Amino acid sequence: MQVKSMAEFVASGDTPDILFWVGCAGSFDQRAQKITKAFATILDKVGLKFAILGKEEGCTGDPARRAGNEFLFQMMAYNNIQILNAYNVQKIVTTCPHCFNTLKNEYPELGGTYEVIHHTQLLQQLIDQGKIKMKEGGTFKGKKITYHDSCYLGRANEVYEAPRQVLEILDAELVEMKRCRSKGLCCGAGGAQMFKEEEKGTTRINTERGKEAVETGAEVVAMNCPFCMTMLTDGVKENGAEDHVKVLDIAEIIANSMQ
C-alpha cells in the first residue's frame, strides 16, 4: 500500500487532512495489521488525504502508565508530543481506543492538544456525508451482528452510538449482549493486562465475554479495539464457536461491504 508519511507530505509542501495514528498493535500484531489495512483502504476509497508518522511514531505510553511506570509514560509522551507539534498536527484518527484515550485525554496536560477521534467516529461522519456507499446485498446482509463495547471507547469516553450507527448501514440485525454500553464487560486486556499473565481465578474474563457473545446467536462479533480483538477471538474459540462466529473490526466489516 502506498501510504505517505508526515515527512513526505512536508517535503512536498503539502498538508494532510488528518494524521492516522497506527499504534503498536496496528503496526506489529499480525491480526491488527489487517484492521490497519482495511481502514487505510477505506480512507483511500473516499479520497481523504491522510498521513502516518511511520518510523517516527512511538508507543503512546498507555501500557506503561497503566502498569504504574509514570516516568516511562511521560518520557514516551514527550517524545511523541515533540514530533506531533513539530509537524503542527491538528487532527488525529486512531483504530485503538487506548491510543485514542491517551492522546485525547492525557496528552493535553503535557503540552499536546489535538482533535482526536476514533475510527468508528470518522466512519460515521463519512457515512453521514454520503462518502461511504455500500454494495447491494453486501456480505453481511441479514446476518446477526453483536457489538462489544471496549472499555476505553465506551465507559471511559462514552462513545456508544457512533459504532452502532456505522453497523446500522449494513442491513444486518444488531443483537446486544446482556452486558453492553455503560454496563459492558471488559475483555480482560486493559490496564496493561494484555502484556502479563493474569492472576489466578475461576474463569478468564475473555472466556466469560466470549460466552456472552456466542449466546446472542450472532454470526459476527464486531470490535473497535485490537486488544479486544485478541481477547474475544480467543474467548470465542474457548467456547467452541470459532467455526461459525467471526470476530471482525468495524473497519474490516465496512471495507468488505463498500462499493
C-alpha positions as protocol buffer text, in pm:
chain_id: "A"
residue {
  index: 1
  type: MET
  ca { x: 0 y: 0 z: 0 }
}
residue {
  index: 2
  type: GLN
  ca { x: 122 y: 347 z: -84 }
}
residue {
  index: 3
  type: VAL
  ca { x: 64 y: 546 z: 235 }
}
residue {
  index: 4
  type: LYS
  ca { x: 252 y: 873 z: 267 }
}
residue {
  index: 5
  type: SER
  ca { x: 427 y: 971 z: 588 }
}
residue {
  index: 6
  type: MET
  ca { x: 408 y: 1314 z: 751 }
}
residue {
  index: 7
  type: ALA
  ca { x: 773 y: 1370 z: 648 }
}
residue {
  index: 8
  type: GLU
  ca { x: 684 y: 1304 z: 281 }
}
residue {
  index: 9
  type: PHE
  ca { x: 390 y: 1545 z: 295 }
}
residue {
  index: 10
  type: VAL
  ca { x: 609 y: 1818 z: 444 }
}
residue {
  index: 11
  type: ALA
  ca { x: 886 y: 1753 z: 191 }
}
residue {
  index: 12
  type: SER
  ca { x: 639 y: 1808 z: -94 }
}
residue {
  index: 13
  type: GLY
  ca { x: 499 y: 2123 z: 71 }
}
residue {
  index: 14
  type: ASP
  ca { x: 159 y: 1959 z: 126 }
}
residue {
  index: 15
  type: THR
  ca { x: -58 y: 1909 z: 437 }
}
residue {
  index: 16
  type: PRO
  ca { x: -280 y: 1606 z: 507 }
}
residue {
  index: 17
  type: ASP
  ca { x: -638 y: 1648 z: 634 }
}
residue {
  index: 18
  type: ILE
  ca { x: -576 y: 1401 z: 913 }
}
residue {
  index: 19
  type: LEU
  ca { x: -299 y: 1200 z: 1078 }
}
residue {
  index: 20
  type: PHE
  ca { x: -371 y: 827 z: 1111 }
}
residue {
  index: 21
  type: TRP
  ca { x: -212 y: 711 z: 1438 }
}
residue {
  index: 22
  type: VAL
  ca { x: -150 y: 342 z: 1372 }
}
residue {
  index: 23
  type: GLY
  ca { x: -46 y: 234 z: 1722 }
}
residue {
  index: 24
  type: CYS
  ca { x: 175 y: -57 z: 1835 }
}
residue {
  index: 25
  type: ALA
  ca { x: -87 y: -329 z: 1782 }
}
residue {
  index: 26
  type: GLY
  ca { x: -184 y: -193 z: 1441 }
}
residue {
  index: 27
  type: SER
  ca { x: 182 y: -188 z: 1338 }
}
residue {
  index: 28
  type: PHE
  ca { x: 320 y: -511 z: 1481 }
}
residue {
  index: 29
  type: ASP
  ca { x: 36 y: -751 z: 1565 }
}
residue {
  index: 30
  type: GLN
  ca { x: -43 y: -965 z: 1261 }
}
residue {
  index: 31
  type: ARG
  ca { x: -417 y: -969 z: 1326 }
}
residue {
  index: 32
  type: ALA
  ca { x: -435 y: -594 z: 1395 }
}
residue {
  index: 33
  type: GLN
  ca { x: -235 y: -517 z: 1078 }
}
residue {
  index: 34
  type: LYS
  ca { x: -540 y: -636 z: 882 }
}
residue {
  index: 35
  type: ILE
  ca { x: -752 y: -373 z: 1061 }
}
residue {
  index: 36
  type: THR
  ca { x: -493 y: -105 z: 975 }
}
residue {
  index: 37
  type: LYS
  ca { x: -501 y: -207 z: 608 }
}
residue {
  index: 38
  type: ALA
  ca { x: -881 y: -218 z: 599 }
}
residue {
  index: 39
  type: PHE
  ca { x: -908 y: 132 z: 749 }
}
residue {
  index: 40
  type: ALA
  ca { x: -640 y: 275 z: 517 }
}
residue {
  index: 41
  type: THR
  ca { x: -827 y: 119 z: 221 }
}
residue {
  index: 42
  type: ILE
  ca { x: -1148 y: 298 z: 327 }
}
residue {
  index: 43
  type: LEU
  ca { x: -965 y: 632 z: 363 }
}
residue {
  index: 44
  type: ASP
  ca { x: -816 y: 582 z: 17 }
}
residue {
  index: 45
  type: LYS
  ca { x: -1152 y: 500 z: -141 }
}
residue {
  index: 46
  type: VAL
  ca { x: -1327 y: 807 z: 0 }
}
residue {
  index: 47
  type: GLY
  ca { x: -1036 y: 1027 z: -108 }
}
residue {
  index: 48
  type: LEU
  ca { x: -938 y: 1152 z: 237 }
}
residue {
  index: 49
  type: LYS
  ca { x: -587 y: 1295 z: 243 }
}
residue {
  index: 50
  type: PHE
  ca { x: -417 y: 1122 z: 536 }
}
residue {
  index: 51
  type: ALA
  ca { x: -63 y: 1063 z: 659 }
}
residue {
  index: 52
  type: ILE
  ca { x: 106 y: 834 z: 910 }
}
residue {
  index: 53
  type: LEU
  ca { x: 417 y: 905 z: 1118 }
}
residue {
  index: 54
  type: GLY
  ca { x: 580 y: 578 z: 1013 }
}
residue {
  index: 55
  type: LYS
  ca { x: 908 y: 515 z: 1194 }
}
residue {
  index: 56
  type: GLU
  ca { x: 865 y: 842 z: 1387 }
}
residue {
  index: 57
  type: GLU
  ca { x: 561 y: 706 z: 1572 }
}
residue {
  index: 58
  type: GLY
  ca { x: 630 y: 569 z: 1919 }
}
residue {
  index: 59
  type: CYS
  ca { x: 401 y: 394 z: 2166 }
}
residue {
  index: 60
  type: THR
  ca { x: 167 y: 646 z: 2334 }
}
residue {
  index: 61
  type: GLY
  ca { x: 282 y: 512 z: 2672 }
}
residue {
  index: 62
  type: ASP
  ca { x: -61 y: 382 z: 2772 }
}
residue {
  index: 63
  type: PRO
  ca { x: 60 y: 36 z: 2889 }
}
residue {
  index: 64
  type: ALA
  ca { x: 347 y: 196 z: 3085 }
}
residue {
  index: 65
  type: ARG
  ca { x: 115 y: 433 z: 3272 }
}
residue {
  index: 66
  type: ARG
  ca { x: -147 y: 163 z: 3339 }
}
residue {
  index: 67
  type: ALA
  ca { x: 125 y: -67 z: 3473 }
}
residue {
  index: 68
  type: GLY
  ca { x: 240 y: 209 z: 3708 }
}
residue {
  index: 69
  type: ASN
  ca { x: 556 y: 331 z: 3534 }
}
residue {
  index: 70
  type: GLU
  ca { x: 473 y: 703 z: 3523 }
}
residue {
  index: 71
  type: PHE
  ca { x: 832 y: 804 z: 3439 }
}
residue {
  index: 72
  type: LEU
  ca { x: 839 y: 588 z: 3127 }
}
residue {
  index: 73
  type: PHE
  ca { x: 493 y: 711 z: 3023 }
}
residue {
  index: 74
  type: GLN
  ca { x: 597 y: 1076 z: 3042 }
}
residue {
  index: 75
  type: MET
  ca { x: 918 y: 1008 z: 2853 }
}
residue {
  index: 76
  type: MET
  ca { x: 728 y: 838 z: 2569 }
}
residue {
  index: 77
  type: ALA
  ca { x: 455 y: 1101 z: 2567 }
}
residue {
  index: 78
  type: TYR
  ca { x: 701 y: 1393 z: 2548 }
}
residue {
  index: 79
  type: ASN
  ca { x: 881 y: 1231 z: 2254 }
}
residue {
  index: 80
  type: ASN
  ca { x: 554 y: 1189 z: 2063 }
}
residue {
  index: 81
  type: ILE
  ca { x: 431 y: 1538 z: 2150 }
}
residue {
  index: 82
  type: GLN
  ca { x: 754 y: 1697 z: 2022 }
}
residue {
  index: 83
  type: ILE
  ca { x: 713 y: 1518 z: 1689 }
}
residue {
  index: 84
  type: LEU
  ca { x: 340 y: 1595 z: 1658 }
}
residue {
  index: 85
  type: ASN
  ca { x: 391 y: 1961 z: 1745 }
}
residue {
  index: 86
  type: ALA
  ca { x: 686 y: 1991 z: 1508 }
}
residue {
  index: 87
  type: TYR
  ca { x: 456 y: 1879 z: 1224 }
}
residue {
  index: 88
  type: ASN
  ca { x: 180 y: 2108 z: 1356 }
}
residue {
  index: 89
  type: VAL
  ca { x: -66 y: 1817 z: 1366 }
}
residue {
  index: 90
  type: GLN
  ca { x: -424 y: 1928 z: 1434 }
}
residue {
  index: 91
  type: LYS
  ca { x: -641 y: 1621 z: 1383 }
}
residue {
  index: 92
  type: ILE
  ca { x: -566 y: 1257 z: 1466 }
}
residue {
  index: 93
  type: VAL
  ca { x: -765 y: 940 z: 1397 }
}
residue {
  index: 94
  type: THR
  ca { x: -676 y: 604 z: 1553 }
}
residue {
  index: 95
  type: THR
  ca { x: -813 y: 248 z: 1539 }
}
residue {
  index: 96
  type: CYS
  ca { x: -710 y: 181 z: 1901 }
}
residue {
  index: 97
  type: PRO
  ca { x: -923 y: 311 z: 2193 }
}
residue {
  index: 98
  type: HIS
  ca { x: -615 y: 301 z: 2421 }
}
residue {
  index: 99
  type: CYS
  ca { x: -423 y: 537 z: 2191 }
}
residue {
  index: 100
  type: PHE
  ca { x: -743 y: 741 z: 2148 }
}
residue {
  index: 101
  type: ASN
  ca { x: -793 y: 787 z: 2522 }
}
residue {
  index: 102
  type: THR
  ca { x: -426 y: 869 z: 2590 }
}
residue {
  index: 103
  type: LEU
  ca { x: -385 y: 1116 z: 2302 }
}
residue {
  index: 104
  type: LYS
  ca { x: -720 y: 1282 z: 2372 }
}
residue {
  index: 105
  type: ASN
  ca { x: -729 y: 1299 z: 2750 }
}
residue {
  index: 106
  type: GLU
  ca { x: -375 y: 1260 z: 2882 }
}
residue {
  index: 107
  type: TYR
  ca { x: -151 y: 1442 z: 2633 }
}
residue {
  index: 108
  type: PRO
  ca { x: -301 y: 1793 z: 2677 }
}
residue {
  index: 109
  type: GLU
  ca { x: -154 y: 1836 z: 3028 }
}
residue {
  index: 110
  type: LEU
  ca { x: 190 y: 1757 z: 2881 }
}
residue {
  index: 111
  type: GLY
  ca { x: 154 y: 2012 z: 2601 }
}
residue {
  index: 112
  type: GLY
  ca { x: -5 y: 1802 z: 2328 }
}
residue {
  index: 113
  type: THR
  ca { x: -353 y: 1928 z: 2238 }
}
residue {
  index: 114
  type: TYR
  ca { x: -516 y: 1780 z: 1927 }
}
residue {
  index: 115
  type: GLU
  ca { x: -858 y: 1692 z: 1793 }
}
residue {
  index: 116
  type: VAL
  ca { x: -859 y: 1314 z: 1840 }
}
residue {
  index: 117
  type: ILE
  ca { x: -1128 y: 1085 z: 1701 }
}
residue {
  index: 118
  type: HIS
  ca { x: -1173 y: 710 z: 1697 }
}
residue {
  index: 119
  type: HIS
  ca { x: -1201 y: 539 z: 1359 }
}
residue {
  index: 120
  type: THR
  ca { x: -1565 y: 442 z: 1423 }
}
residue {
  index: 121
  type: GLN
  ca { x: -1648 y: 811 z: 1472 }
}
residue {
  index: 122
  type: LEU
  ca { x: -1477 y: 902 z: 1144 }
}
residue {
  index: 123
  type: LEU
  ca { x: -1659 y: 618 z: 965 }
}
residue {
  index: 124
  type: GLN
  ca { x: -1990 y: 750 z: 1099 }
}
residue {
  index: 125
  type: GLN
  ca { x: -1905 y: 1101 z: 971 }
}
residue {
  index: 126
  type: LEU
  ca { x: -1814 y: 963 z: 627 }
}
residue {
  index: 127
  type: ILE
  ca { x: -2140 y: 767 z: 613 }
}
residue {
  index: 128
  type: ASP
  ca { x: -2341 y: 1077 z: 715 }
}
residue {
  index: 129
  type: GLN
  ca { x: -2164 y: 1277 z: 441 }
}
residue {
  index: 130
  type: GLY
  ca { x: -2260 y: 1011 z: 187 }
}
residue {
  index: 131
  type: LYS
  ca { x: -1897 y: 931 z: 109 }
}
residue {
  index: 132
  type: ILE
  ca { x: -1924 y: 564 z: 204 }
}
residue {
  index: 133
  type: LYS
  ca { x: -2156 y: 376 z: -30 }
}
residue {
  index: 134
  type: MET
  ca { x: -2244 y: 14 z: 37 }
}
residue {
  index: 135
  type: LYS
  ca { x: -2271 y: -272 z: -213 }
}
residue {
  index: 136
  type: GLU
  ca { x: -2622 y: -401 z: -283 }
}
residue {
  index: 137
  type: GLY
  ca { x: -2685 y: -721 z: -86 }
}
residue {
  index: 138
  type: GLY
  ca { x: -2348 y: -697 z: 88 }
}
residue {
  index: 139
  type: THR
  ca { x: -2164 y: -975 z: 268 }
}
residue {
  index: 140
  type: PHE
  ca { x: -2340 y: -907 z: 599 }
}
residue {
  index: 141
  type: LYS
  ca { x: -2697 y: -853 z: 473 }
}
residue {
  index: 142
  type: GLY
  ca { x: -2946 y: -1019 z: 707 }
}
residue {
  index: 143
  type: LYS
  ca { x: -2676 y: -1155 z: 936 }
}
residue {
  index: 144
  type: LYS
  ca { x: -2685 y: -1124 z: 1313 }
}
residue {
  index: 145
  type: ILE
  ca { x: -2410 y: -900 z: 1448 }
}
residue {
  index: 146
  type: THR
  ca { x: -2330 y: -830 z: 1812 }
}
residue {
  index: 147
  type: TYR
  ca { x: -2108 y: -538 z: 1914 }
}
residue {
  index: 148
  type: HIS
  ca { x: -1859 y: -536 z: 2202 }
}
residue {
  index: 149
  type: ASP
  ca { x: -1812 y: -202 z: 2382 }
}
residue {
  index: 150
  type: SER
  ca { x: -1442 y: -165 z: 2460 }
}
residue {
  index: 151
  type: CYS
  ca { x: -1371 y: 0 z: 2797 }
}
residue {
  index: 152
  type: TYR
  ca { x: -1171 y: 296 z: 2667 }
}
residue {
  index: 153
  type: LEU
  ca { x: -1417 y: 388 z: 2395 }
}
residue {
  index: 154
  type: GLY
  ca { x: -1730 y: 306 z: 2595 }
}
residue {
  index: 155
  type: ARG
  ca { x: -1716 y: 376 z: 2967 }
}
residue {
  index: 156
  type: ALA
  ca { x: -1403 y: 593 z: 2959 }
}
residue {
  index: 157
  type: ASN
  ca { x: -1515 y: 821 z: 2673 }
}
residue {
  index: 158
  type: GLU
  ca { x: -1888 y: 747 z: 2642 }
}
residue {
  index: 159
  type: VAL
  ca { x: -1876 y: 672 z: 2271 }
}
residue {
  index: 160
  type: TYR
  ca { x: -2163 y: 428 z: 2233 }
}
residue {
  index: 161
  type: GLU
  ca { x: -2366 y: 546 z: 1936 }
}
residue {
  index: 162
  type: ALA
  ca { x: -2112 y: 601 z: 1656 }
}
residue {
  index: 163
  type: PRO
  ca { x: -2005 y: 233 z: 1621 }
}
residue {
  index: 164
  type: ARG
  ca { x: -2366 y: 113 z: 1633 }
}
residue {
  index: 165
  type: GLN
  ca { x: -2475 y: 369 z: 1373 }
}
residue {
  index: 166
  type: VAL
  ca { x: -2195 y: 251 z: 1144 }
}
residue {
  index: 167
  type: LEU
  ca { x: -2320 y: -107 z: 1177 }
}
residue {
  index: 168
  type: GLU
  ca { x: -2678 y: 1 z: 1103 }
}
residue {
  index: 169
  type: ILE
  ca { x: -2583 y: 80 z: 742 }
}
residue {
  index: 170
  type: LEU
  ca { x: -2519 y: -291 z: 679 }
}
residue {
  index: 171
  type: ASP
  ca { x: -2880 y: -407 z: 660 }
}
residue {
  index: 172
  type: ALA
  ca { x: -2794 y: -664 z: 929 }
}
residue {
  index: 173
  type: GLU
  ca { x: -2961 y: -743 z: 1260 }
}
residue {
  index: 174
  type: LEU
  ca { x: -2781 y: -590 z: 1557 }
}
residue {
  index: 175
  type: VAL
  ca { x: -2824 y: -801 z: 1873 }
}
residue {
  index: 176
  type: GLU
  ca { x: -2693 y: -675 z: 2206 }
}
residue {
  index: 177
  type: MET
  ca { x: -2512 y: -879 z: 2468 }
}
residue {
  index: 178
  type: LYS
  ca { x: -2675 y: -865 z: 2812 }
}
residue {
  index: 179
  type: ARG
  ca { x: -2383 y: -654 z: 2938 }
}
residue {
  index: 180
  type: CYS
  ca { x: -2344 y: -363 z: 2696 }
}
residue {
  index: 181
  type: ARG
  ca { x: -2296 y: 15 z: 2677 }
}
residue {
  index: 182
  type: SER
  ca { x: -2215 y: 156 z: 3024 }
}
residue {
  index: 183
  type: LYS
  ca { x: -2266 y: -194 z: 3172 }
}
residue {
  index: 184
  type: GLY
  ca { x: -2027 y: -353 z: 2919 }
}
residue {
  index: 185
  type: LEU
  ca { x: -1782 y: -619 z: 3037 }
}
residue {
  index: 186
  type: CYS
  ca { x: -1407 y: -571 z: 2991 }
}
residue {
  index: 187
  type: CYS
  ca { x: -1236 y: -814 z: 2751 }
}
residue {
  index: 188
  type: GLY
  ca { x: -960 y: -867 z: 3009 }
}
residue {
  index: 189
  type: ALA
  ca { x: -673 y: -687 z: 2833 }
}
residue {
  index: 190
  type: GLY
  ca { x: -698 y: -332 z: 2974 }
}
residue {
  index: 191
  type: GLY
  ca { x: -473 y: -187 z: 3241 }
}
residue {
  index: 192
  type: ALA
  ca { x: -166 y: -347 z: 3076 }
}
residue {
  index: 193
  type: GLN
  ca { x: -313 y: -694 z: 3144 }
}
residue {
  index: 194
  type: MET
  ca { x: -254 y: -758 z: 2772 }
}
residue {
  index: 195
  type: PHE
  ca { x: 116 y: -796 z: 2844 }
}
residue {
  index: 196
  type: LYS
  ca { x: 123 y: -1011 z: 3159 }
}
residue {
  index: 197
  type: GLU
  ca { x: -10 y: -1336 z: 3295 }
}
residue {
  index: 198
  type: GLU
  ca { x: -346 y: -1297 z: 3463 }
}
residue {
  index: 199
  type: GLU
  ca { x: -400 y: -1354 z: 3835 }
}
residue {
  index: 200
  type: LYS
  ca { x: -546 y: -1690 z: 3930 }
}
residue {
  index: 201
  type: GLY
  ca { x: -926 y: -1710 z: 3936 }
}
residue {
  index: 202
  type: THR
  ca { x: -1206 y: -1944 z: 3839 }
}
residue {
  index: 203
  type: THR
  ca { x: -1280 y: -1800 z: 3492 }
}
residue {
  index: 204
  type: ARG
  ca { x: -1084 y: -1598 z: 3240 }
}
residue {
  index: 205
  type: ILE
  ca { x: -1264 y: -1272 z: 3159 }
}
residue {
  index: 206
  type: ASN
  ca { x: -1229 y: -1322 z: 2784 }
}
residue {
  index: 207
  type: THR
  ca { x: -1386 y: -1670 z: 2809 }
}
residue {
  index: 208
  type: GLU
  ca { x: -1677 y: -1518 z: 3002 }
}
residue {
  index: 209
  type: ARG
  ca { x: -1718 y: -1238 z: 2746 }
}
residue {
  index: 210
  type: GLY
  ca { x: -1682 y: -1482 z: 2456 }
}
residue {
  index: 211
  type: LYS
  ca { x: -1963 y: -1690 z: 2606 }
}
residue {
  index: 212
  type: GLU
  ca { x: -2189 y: -1382 z: 2621 }
}
residue {
  index: 213
  type: ALA
  ca { x: -2113 y: -1303 z: 2257 }
}
residue {
  index: 214
  type: VAL
  ca { x: -2181 y: -1659 z: 2139 }
}
residue {
  index: 215
  type: GLU
  ca { x: -2505 y: -1678 z: 2340 }
}
residue {
  index: 216
  type: THR
  ca { x: -2656 y: -1390 z: 2137 }
}
residue {
  index: 217
  type: GLY
  ca { x: -2663 y: -1624 z: 1836 }
}
residue {
  index: 218
  type: ALA
  ca { x: -2467 y: -1368 z: 1634 }
}
residue {
  index: 219
  type: GLU
  ca { x: -2260 y: -1480 z: 1335 }
}
residue {
  index: 220
  type: VAL
  ca { x: -2029 y: -1178 z: 1367 }
}
residue {
  index: 221
  type: VAL
  ca { x: -1881 y: -1013 z: 1676 }
}
residue {
  index: 222
  type: ALA
  ca { x: -1794 y: -652 z: 1587 }
}
residue {
  index: 223
  type: MET
  ca { x: -1488 y: -495 z: 1750 }
}
residue {
  index: 224
  type: ASN
  ca { x: -1336 y: -148 z: 1775 }
}
residue {
  index: 225
  type: CYS
  ca { x: -1010 y: -233 z: 1953 }
}
residue {
  index: 226
  type: PRO
  ca { x: -707 y: -451 z: 1869 }
}
residue {
  index: 227
  type: PHE
  ca { x: -671 y: -566 z: 2232 }
}
residue {
  index: 228
  type: CYS
  ca { x: -1037 y: -673 z: 2246 }
}
residue {
  index: 229
  type: MET
  ca { x: -986 y: -843 z: 1909 }
}
residue {
  index: 230
  type: THR
  ca { x: -715 y: -1071 z: 2054 }
}
residue {
  index: 231
  type: MET
  ca { x: -911 y: -1148 z: 2370 }
}
residue {
  index: 232
  type: LEU
  ca { x: -1251 y: -1209 z: 2209 }
}
residue {
  index: 233
  type: THR
  ca { x: -1105 y: -1420 z: 1928 }
}
residue {
  index: 234
  type: ASP
  ca { x: -963 y: -1647 z: 2200 }
}
residue {
  index: 235
  type: GLY
  ca { x: -1286 y: -1619 z: 2400 }
}
residue {
  index: 236
  type: VAL
  ca { x: -1499 y: -1735 z: 2106 }
}
residue {
  index: 237
  type: LYS
  ca { x: -1251 y: -2019 z: 2042 }
}
residue {
  index: 238
  type: GLU
  ca { x: -1265 y: -2126 z: 2409 }
}
residue {
  index: 239
  type: ASN
  ca { x: -1643 y: -2153 z: 2371 }
}
residue {
  index: 240
  type: GLY
  ca { x: -1601 y: -2381 z: 2069 }
}
residue {
  index: 241
  type: ALA
  ca { x: -1761 y: -2135 z: 1827 }
}
residue {
  index: 242
  type: GLU
  ca { x: -1467 y: -2031 z: 1608 }
}
residue {
  index: 243
  type: ASP
  ca { x: -1605 y: -2217 z: 1303 }
}
residue {
  index: 244
  type: HIS
  ca { x: -1935 y: -2030 z: 1285 }
}
residue {
  index: 245
  type: VAL
  ca { x: -1868 y: -1697 z: 1465 }
}
residue {
  index: 246
  type: LYS
  ca { x: -1637 y: -1440 z: 1306 }
}
residue {
  index: 247
  type: VAL
  ca { x: -1464 y: -1172 z: 1513 }
}
residue {
  index: 248
  type: LEU
  ca { x: -1409 y: -864 z: 1295 }
}
residue {
  index: 249
  type: ASP
  ca { x: -1323 y: -499 z: 1345 }
}
residue {
  index: 250
  type: ILE
  ca { x: -1584 y: -248 z: 1225 }
}
residue {
  index: 251
  type: ALA
  ca { x: -1331 y: -115 z: 969 }
}
residue {
  index: 252
  type: GLU
  ca { x: -1295 y: -464 z: 821 }
}
residue {
  index: 253
  type: ILE
  ca { x: -1672 y: -506 z: 805 }
}
residue {
  index: 254
  type: ILE
  ca { x: -1717 y: -174 z: 622 }
}
residue {
  index: 255
  type: ALA
  ca { x: -1417 y: -225 z: 388 }
}
residue {
  index: 256
  type: ASN
  ca { x: -1570 y: -562 z: 294 }
}
residue {
  index: 257
  type: SER
  ca { x: -1911 y: -411 z: 218 }
}
residue {
  index: 258
  type: MET
  ca { x: -1816 y: -89 z: 36 }
}
residue {
  index: 259
  type: GLN
  ca { x: -1868 y: -29 z: -334 }
}
